[in-house]
């Protein structure tokens, strides 16, 4: 039997040394290649009975920012990374555990007496206390590195918060613009319908008026198609905003409430002023600088770990010898020092890795500084351009387009202008209204981008109490 076991042992060792086959896993069907039977899920109650737009809950800019801060899943994940860094600090702050050794040695197997002496049996209770964490400063070095890692994680979390809020504000203004664009598209249809009625009244049924009415009808159909596209854009933008706000997918639909009209603009910043603010307030710059200190502390930690591990052992010993030697049983004590001999392993690899990480952190400061400087310069340029757009050219061009439209429609009603002129004037005015709407959105987003680029709310503009663009763009019936 023993021989058979010895013969099987080499085969068992050979089987254990063999490389196991790689697991195949469970493959998934290839998209648009493998046929898959698909059954669409049943529509939810919200899809079967959607809430009317007028009854949907309203979200303001302050609501969107507050929900982003409280419920955004990316921010929650970032907060957990900070807690992980704090947990690492707690772990590195703990003093290593002592070890307790309870042993009995020299226990007899055969009979023992004064003629057949052995032992005597000995019973030990020894406690080993590591001291290298104190003697070589390993715990202090680990604490310092862990504390700086917490500072880096908090700066990263602040930068994540800055970016998420900035994107939420941008999406909110996109949603407001999309909502206003839908209302403007509805006004386009109303204006074209008024022009259609004017064309019918002008010709009173002749062939020319019929052709003109059909041309206007084609323009109305184009405007209706544009309205459908803008309504789809509203839903898309609100879906993106909902994600940034941290709302789950099954949250009831909502509408945004805000105005893009500008009552008072904020003065522009120079690049030097903006960069001076960014150097003091941008969390990613602060994180990059903290990372340099953290990697230096990590290098010092790895260097202290190169020192030997050391522990002191002490305890009591009890010798049971009276029945063997006739002497009384003795209580003794033991003390010892244990240490490793760092001849071969002096933590060289970890020290080299820490040195490389320190060099990389210093290089990252330069990269982050260059990227942030370029972002600040771009934000300043975009804000200056947007400020010029809403300060003078919008109001003047929009008023000119309105006057041209009204004069052309009046002349068309009198018979002095053709339908092509009336359609061109209406189209030019509506294009100017949309450009003005886009410029207003660009201004608020450029303001938000500049504040995000410097890392602090340096500029503050004032919104109008209501959106005057919709009031001004309302179509009017041509004068009879």
C-alpha positions as CSV (number, residue, x, y, z in Angstrom):
1,X,0.0,0.0,0.0
2,X,2.8,2.4,0.9
3,X,4.6,1.5,-2.3
4,X,1.5,2.4,-4.3
5,X,1.3,5.8,-2.6
6,X,4.9,6.5,-3.3
7,X,4.4,5.6,-7.0
8,X,1.4,8.0,-7.2
9,X,3.2,10.9,-5.6
10,X,5.3,11.9,-8.7
11,X,2.2,11.8,-10.9
12,X,0.3,14.0,-8.4
13,X,3.1,16.5,-8.3
14,X,3.3,16.6,-12.1
15,X,-0.4,17.2,-12.3
16,X,-0.2,20.0,-9.8
17,X,2.7,21.8,-11.7
18,X,0.8,21.7,-15.1
19,X,-0.6,25.0,-16.3
20,X,-4.4,24.9,-16.0
21,X,-6.4,25.8,-19.2
22,X,-7.8,29.3,-19.4
23,X,-11.5,29.5,-18.5
24,X,-13.7,30.3,-21.5
25,X,-16.5,32.0,-19.6
26,X,-20.0,32.5,-20.9
27,X,-20.0,34.4,-24.2
28,X,-22.7,36.9,-25.0
29,X,-24.5,37.2,-28.4
30,X,-22.7,39.5,-30.8
31,X,-24.5,42.6,-31.6
32,X,-26.2,42.7,-35.0
33,X,-24.5,39.3,-35.8
34,X,-26.1,36.6,-33.8
35,X,-29.9,36.4,-34.1
36,X,-31.6,36.9,-30.8
37,X,-35.3,36.6,-30.0
38,X,-36.4,39.9,-28.6
39,X,-39.5,40.6,-26.7
40,X,-40.0,44.3,-25.9
41,X,-40.7,45.0,-22.2
42,X,-44.1,46.1,-21.2
43,X,-44.5,49.9,-21.0
44,X,-44.4,51.3,-17.5
45,X,-47.4,53.2,-16.1
46,X,-45.6,56.4,-16.5
47,X,-45.1,55.7,-20.2
48,X,-48.8,54.7,-20.7
49,X,-50.0,57.7,-18.8
50,X,-47.4,60.5,-19.0
51,X,-47.8,63.5,-16.8
52,X,-48.9,66.6,-18.8
53,X,-46.3,69.3,-19.1
54,X,-48.2,71.8,-17.1
55,X,-48.5,69.4,-14.2
56,X,-44.9,68.3,-14.0
57,X,-42.7,69.4,-11.1
58,X,-40.6,72.4,-11.6
59,X,-36.8,72.5,-11.2
60,X,-34.9,75.7,-10.9
61,X,-31.1,76.2,-11.2
62,X,-30.7,76.2,-7.4
63,X,-32.7,73.0,-7.2
64,X,-30.5,71.3,-9.9
65,X,-27.3,72.3,-8.1
66,X,-28.6,71.2,-4.7
67,X,-29.7,67.8,-6.0
68,X,-26.4,67.4,-7.8
69,X,-24.5,68.0,-4.6
70,X,-26.7,65.7,-2.5
71,X,-27.5,62.9,-5.0
72,X,-25.0,62.8,-7.8
73,X,-23.6,59.2,-7.9
74,X,-20.2,60.3,-9.1
75,X,-19.9,62.6,-6.1
76,X,-21.0,59.8,-3.8
77,X,-18.3,57.5,-5.2
78,X,-15.7,60.2,-4.8
79,X,-16.7,60.7,-1.2
80,X,-16.2,57.0,-0.6
81,X,-12.6,57.3,-2.0
82,X,-12.0,60.0,0.6
83,X,-13.3,57.6,3.3
84,X,-11.0,54.9,1.9
85,X,-8.0,57.2,2.3
86,X,-9.1,58.0,5.9
87,X,-9.4,54.2,6.5
88,X,-5.9,53.8,5.3
89,X,-4.7,56.4,7.7
90,X,-6.4,54.5,10.6
91,X,-4.7,51.3,9.5
92,X,-1.3,52.9,9.3
93,X,-1.8,54.5,12.7
94,X,-2.4,51.2,14.5
95,X,0.4,49.7,16.6
96,X,1.3,46.2,15.5
97,X,-0.2,43.4,17.6
98,X,1.8,41.6,20.2
99,X,2.1,37.8,20.1
100,X,1.5,35.4,23.0
101,X,3.2,32.0,23.0
102,X,2.1,29.3,25.4
103,X,4.1,26.1,25.1
104,X,5.1,23.0,26.9
105,X,8.4,21.4,26.0
106,X,10.6,18.4,27.1
107,X,7.5,16.4,27.9
108,X,8.3,12.8,28.8
109,X,7.4,9.9,26.6
110,X,8.9,7.1,28.7
111,X,9.1,6.8,32.5
112,X,11.5,9.2,34.1
113,X,13.2,9.1,37.5
114,X,16.5,9.8,39.2
115,X,18.1,6.9,37.3
116,X,16.5,7.7,33.9
117,X,16.6,11.4,33.9
118,X,15.2,13.6,31.1
119,X,13.7,17.0,30.8
120,X,12.7,18.3,33.1
121,X,9.4,19.4,31.5
122,X,9.1,23.1,31.0
123,X,6.1,25.3,30.5
124,X,6.5,28.8,29.0
125,X,4.2,31.8,28.6
126,X,6.0,34.4,26.4
127,X,4.8,37.7,25.0
128,X,6.5,39.2,21.9
129,X,6.2,42.9,21.4
130,X,7.3,44.5,18.1
131,X,9.3,47.7,18.6
132,X,10.6,48.5,15.2
133,X,7.6,50.8,14.5
134,X,8.8,53.0,17.4
135,X,12.6,52.6,17.2
136,X,12.9,53.3,13.5
137,X,9.9,55.7,13.2
138,X,7.9,53.4,10.8
139,X,4.5,54.3,12.3
140,X,5.2,58.1,12.2
141,X,6.3,57.9,8.6
142,X,3.3,55.8,7.6
143,X,0.9,58.2,9.4
144,X,2.4,61.2,7.6
145,X,2.1,59.6,4.2
146,X,-1.5,58.5,4.9
147,X,-2.5,61.9,6.1
148,X,-1.2,63.5,3.0
149,X,-3.1,61.0,0.9
150,X,-6.3,62.0,2.7
151,X,-5.6,65.6,1.7
152,X,-5.1,64.6,-1.9
153,X,-8.3,62.6,-1.9
154,X,-10.2,65.6,-0.5
155,X,-8.8,67.9,-3.1
156,X,-9.7,65.4,-5.8
157,X,-13.3,65.3,-4.4
158,X,-13.5,69.1,-4.4
159,X,-12.3,69.1,-8.1
160,X,-14.9,66.4,-8.9
161,X,-17.6,68.6,-7.2
162,X,-16.4,71.6,-9.3
163,X,-16.7,69.8,-12.5
164,X,-20.0,68.1,-11.8
165,X,-21.7,71.4,-10.7
166,X,-20.3,73.2,-13.8
167,X,-21.7,70.5,-16.1
168,X,-25.0,70.6,-14.2
169,X,-25.3,74.3,-14.7
170,X,-24.4,74.0,-18.4
171,X,-27.1,71.3,-18.9
172,X,-29.6,73.4,-17.1
173,X,-29.1,76.3,-19.4
174,X,-29.2,73.9,-22.4
175,X,-32.6,72.7,-21.0
176,X,-33.9,76.3,-20.7
177,X,-32.7,77.1,-24.2
178,X,-34.4,74.0,-25.6
179,X,-37.6,74.9,-23.8
180,X,-37.6,78.4,-25.1
181,X,-36.7,77.1,-28.6
182,X,-39.9,75.0,-28.5
183,X,-42.0,78.1,-27.7
184,X,-40.2,80.0,-30.4
185,X,-41.0,77.2,-32.9
186,X,-44.6,77.4,-31.9
187,X,-44.5,81.2,-32.5
188,X,-43.0,80.5,-35.9
189,X,-46.0,78.3,-36.8
190,X,-48.4,81.0,-35.6
191,X,-46.6,83.7,-37.6
192,X,-46.7,81.6,-40.8
193,X,-50.3,80.8,-40.3
194,X,-51.0,84.5,-40.0
195,X,-49.1,85.0,-43.2
196,X,-51.1,82.2,-44.8
197,X,-54.3,84.0,-43.9
198,X,-52.9,87.3,-45.3
199,X,-52.1,85.5,-48.6
200,X,-55.6,84.1,-48.8
201,X,-57.2,87.5,-48.1
202,X,-54.9,89.2,-50.6
203,X,-55.8,87.1,-53.6
204,X,-59.4,86.1,-52.9
205,X,-59.1,82.7,-54.6
206,X,-57.2,83.4,-57.8
207,X,-54.4,81.1,-59.0
208,X,-51.6,83.2,-57.6
209,X,-53.1,83.4,-54.1
210,X,-53.6,79.6,-54.2
211,X,-49.9,79.0,-55.1
212,X,-48.8,81.5,-52.4
213,X,-51.0,79.8,-49.8
214,X,-49.4,76.4,-50.8
215,X,-45.9,77.8,-50.4
216,X,-46.8,79.1,-47.0
217,X,-48.3,75.7,-46.1
218,X,-45.0,74.1,-47.1
219,X,-43.2,76.5,-44.8
220,X,-45.6,75.6,-42.0
221,X,-44.9,71.9,-42.5
222,X,-41.2,72.6,-42.3
223,X,-41.8,74.6,-39.1
224,X,-43.8,71.7,-37.6
225,X,-41.0,69.3,-38.3
226,X,-38.6,71.7,-36.6
227,X,-40.9,71.8,-33.6
228,X,-40.9,68.1,-33.3
229,X,-37.1,68.0,-33.4
230,X,-36.9,70.7,-30.7
231,X,-39.3,68.8,-28.5
232,X,-37.0,65.7,-28.9
233,X,-34.1,67.9,-27.9
234,X,-35.9,69.0,-24.8
235,X,-36.4,65.4,-23.7
236,X,-32.8,64.5,-24.4
237,X,-31.4,67.5,-22.5
238,X,-33.7,66.8,-19.5
239,X,-32.5,63.2,-19.4
240,X,-28.9,64.3,-19.3
241,X,-29.7,66.9,-16.6
242,X,-31.6,64.2,-14.6
243,X,-28.4,62.0,-14.5
244,X,-26.3,64.9,-13.3
245,X,-28.9,65.6,-10.6
246,X,-28.6,62.0,-9.4
247,X,-32.3,61.2,-10.0
248,X,-33.1,57.5,-10.8
249,X,-34.4,56.6,-14.2
250,X,-37.9,56.0,-13.0
251,X,-38.2,59.6,-11.6
252,X,-41.3,61.4,-12.8
253,X,-40.7,63.9,-15.6
254,X,-40.0,67.5,-14.7
255,X,-39.6,70.9,-16.4
256,X,-37.0,73.6,-15.8
257,X,-37.8,77.1,-14.9
258,X,-35.4,79.9,-15.6
259,X,-34.7,82.8,-17.8
260,X,-31.9,83.5,-20.2
261,X,-32.5,87.2,-20.4
262,X,-29.6,89.3,-19.0
263,X,-30.3,92.3,-16.8
264,X,-26.8,93.2,-15.8
265,X,-23.6,91.5,-17.1
266,X,-20.5,90.9,-15.1
267,X,-17.3,92.8,-16.0
268,X,-14.7,90.8,-17.8
269,X,-11.5,89.5,-16.2
270,X,-8.0,89.7,-17.7
271,X,-6.1,86.5,-18.1
272,X,-3.7,87.5,-15.4
273,X,-6.6,88.1,-12.9
274,X,-8.3,84.9,-13.8
275,X,-5.1,82.8,-13.5
276,X,-4.2,84.4,-10.1
277,X,-7.6,83.2,-8.9
278,X,-7.2,79.8,-10.4
279,X,-3.8,79.3,-8.7
280,X,-5.3,79.9,-5.3
281,X,-8.7,78.1,-5.8
282,X,-8.6,75.4,-8.4
283,X,-8.8,72.1,-6.6
284,X,-6.9,70.1,-9.3
285,X,-3.9,72.4,-8.9
286,X,-4.1,72.0,-5.1
287,X,-4.4,68.3,-5.5
288,X,-1.3,68.1,-7.8
289,X,0.7,70.1,-5.3
290,X,-0.5,68.0,-2.4
291,X,0.4,64.8,-4.4
292,X,4.0,65.9,-4.5
293,X,4.2,66.1,-0.7
294,X,2.3,62.8,-0.5
295,X,4.7,61.0,-2.7
296,X,7.7,62.4,-0.8
297,X,6.2,61.2,2.4
298,X,5.5,57.8,0.8
299,X,9.2,57.6,-0.2
300,X,10.2,58.3,3.3
301,X,7.8,55.6,4.5
302,X,9.4,53.0,2.2
303,X,12.8,54.0,3.4
304,X,11.9,53.4,7.0
305,X,10.4,50.0,6.0
306,X,13.9,49.0,4.9
307,X,15.0,48.9,8.5
308,X,14.9,45.5,10.2
309,X,11.8,44.2,11.9
310,X,12.5,44.0,15.6
311,X,10.6,42.6,18.6
312,X,11.3,41.9,22.3
313,X,10.2,38.7,23.9
314,X,9.7,38.2,27.6
315,X,7.8,35.8,29.8
316,X,7.8,33.2,32.6
317,X,9.0,29.6,32.5
318,X,8.0,26.8,34.9
319,X,10.2,23.7,35.3
320,X,8.5,20.6,36.7
321,X,11.6,18.8,38.1
322,X,10.9,17.6,41.6
323,X,9.8,14.1,40.6
324,X,12.8,13.7,38.5
325,X,15.8,15.3,40.3
326,X,14.3,15.8,43.7
327,X,14.8,19.5,43.5
328,X,12.0,21.9,44.0
329,X,10.1,23.1,40.9
330,X,11.5,26.4,39.6
331,X,9.9,29.6,38.3
332,X,12.1,31.3,35.8
333,X,11.8,34.2,33.3
334,X,13.0,34.7,29.8
335,X,13.9,37.8,27.8
336,X,15.0,37.9,24.1
337,X,15.4,40.3,21.2
338,X,14.4,39.2,17.7
339,X,15.4,41.0,14.6
340,X,15.6,40.4,10.9
341,X,18.9,40.9,9.1
342,X,18.3,43.2,6.1
343,X,21.2,41.8,4.0
344,X,19.2,40.9,0.9
345,X,15.8,42.5,1.2
346,X,16.2,46.2,2.0
347,X,12.9,47.1,0.3
348,X,14.8,48.2,-2.8
349,X,11.9,47.7,-5.2
350,X,9.3,49.7,-3.2
351,X,11.9,52.5,-2.7
352,X,12.5,52.7,-6.5
353,X,8.8,52.7,-7.1
354,X,8.2,55.5,-4.6
355,X,11.0,57.5,-6.2
356,X,9.4,57.1,-9.6
357,X,6.0,58.1,-8.2
358,X,7.6,61.3,-6.7
359,X,9.1,62.2,-10.1
360,X,5.8,61.6,-11.8
361,X,4.0,63.8,-9.3
362,X,6.3,66.6,-10.0
363,X,5.9,66.2,-13.7
364,X,2.1,66.1,-13.2
365,X,2.2,69.5,-11.5
366,X,3.6,71.0,-14.7
367,X,1.1,69.2,-16.9
368,X,-1.8,70.2,-14.8
369,X,-0.6,73.8,-14.6
370,X,-0.2,74.0,-18.4
371,X,-3.6,72.5,-19.0
372,X,-5.3,74.7,-16.5
373,X,-3.7,77.8,-17.8
374,X,-4.9,77.0,-21.3
375,X,-8.4,76.3,-19.9
376,X,-8.4,79.7,-18.1
377,X,-7.3,81.5,-21.3
378,X,-10.0,79.8,-23.3
379,X,-12.6,80.6,-20.7
380,X,-11.6,84.3,-20.6
381,X,-11.7,84.5,-24.4
382,X,-15.1,82.8,-24.7
383,X,-16.6,85.0,-22.0
384,X,-15.3,88.2,-23.7
385,X,-16.9,87.0,-27.0
386,X,-20.2,86.1,-25.3
387,X,-20.2,89.4,-23.4
388,X,-19.8,91.3,-26.7
389,X,-22.6,89.3,-28.2
390,X,-25.2,90.2,-25.5
391,X,-24.0,93.7,-24.8
392,X,-24.7,95.5,-28.1
393,X,-25.1,93.5,-31.3
394,X,-28.1,91.4,-30.3
395,X,-30.5,94.2,-29.3
396,X,-29.6,96.3,-32.4
397,X,-29.8,93.4,-34.9
398,X,-33.0,92.0,-33.4
399,X,-34.7,95.4,-33.5
400,X,-33.6,95.9,-37.2
401,X,-34.9,92.5,-38.2
402,X,-38.2,93.2,-36.5
403,X,-38.7,96.5,-38.3
404,X,-37.8,94.9,-41.6
405,X,-40.3,92.1,-41.0
406,X,-43.1,94.4,-40.0
407,X,-42.5,96.8,-42.9
408,X,-42.3,93.9,-45.4
409,X,-45.5,92.2,-44.1
410,X,-47.3,95.6,-44.3
411,X,-46.1,96.1,-47.9
412,X,-47.1,92.5,-48.8
413,X,-50.6,93.2,-47.5
414,X,-50.8,96.3,-49.7
415,X,-49.5,94.4,-52.7
416,X,-46.2,96.2,-52.9
417,X,-44.1,93.1,-52.0
418,X,-44.2,89.5,-53.2
419,X,-44.6,86.4,-50.9
420,X,-41.0,85.6,-51.3
421,X,-40.0,88.9,-49.7
422,X,-42.5,88.3,-46.9
423,X,-41.2,84.8,-46.3
424,X,-37.5,86.0,-46.4
425,X,-38.3,88.7,-43.9
426,X,-40.1,86.3,-41.5
427,X,-37.3,83.8,-41.8
428,X,-34.6,86.4,-41.3
429,X,-36.3,87.7,-38.2
430,X,-36.8,84.2,-36.7
431,X,-33.2,83.3,-37.5
432,X,-32.1,86.5,-35.6
433,X,-34.3,85.5,-32.7
434,X,-32.7,82.0,-32.5
435,X,-29.2,83.6,-32.8
436,X,-30.1,85.9,-29.9
437,X,-31.3,82.9,-27.9
438,X,-28.1,81.1,-28.6
439,X,-26.0,84.1,-27.6
440,X,-27.9,84.4,-24.3
441,X,-27.2,80.7,-23.6
442,X,-23.6,81.1,-24.6
443,X,-23.2,84.1,-22.2
444,X,-24.5,82.2,-19.2
445,X,-22.5,79.1,-20.0
446,X,-19.4,81.1,-20.7
447,X,-19.9,82.8,-17.3
448,X,-20.3,79.4,-15.7
449,X,-17.2,78.1,-17.5
450,X,-15.1,81.0,-16.4
451,X,-16.1,80.6,-12.8
452,X,-15.4,76.9,-13.0
453,X,-12.0,77.6,-14.6
454,X,-10.9,79.8,-11.8
455,X,-12.4,77.5,-9.2
456,X,-14.5,80.1,-7.4
457,X,-17.6,82.2,-8.2
458,X,-15.6,85.3,-9.3
459,X,-18.2,86.7,-11.6
460,X,-21.9,87.2,-11.0
461,X,-24.5,88.5,-13.5
462,X,-28.1,89.4,-12.9
463,X,-31.0,87.7,-14.7
464,X,-34.1,89.5,-15.9
465,X,-37.3,88.9,-14.0
466,X,-38.8,87.4,-17.1
467,X,-37.8,86.2,-20.5
468,X,-38.4,89.2,-22.7
469,X,-37.3,87.4,-25.9
470,X,-40.5,85.4,-26.0
471,X,-42.6,88.5,-25.5
472,X,-40.8,90.4,-28.3
473,X,-40.9,87.5,-30.7
474,X,-44.7,87.0,-30.5
475,X,-46.2,87.2,-34.0
476,X,-48.6,90.0,-34.8
477,X,-51.4,90.0,-37.3
478,X,-50.5,92.0,-40.3
479,X,-52.3,95.4,-40.5
480,X,-55.3,95.4,-42.8
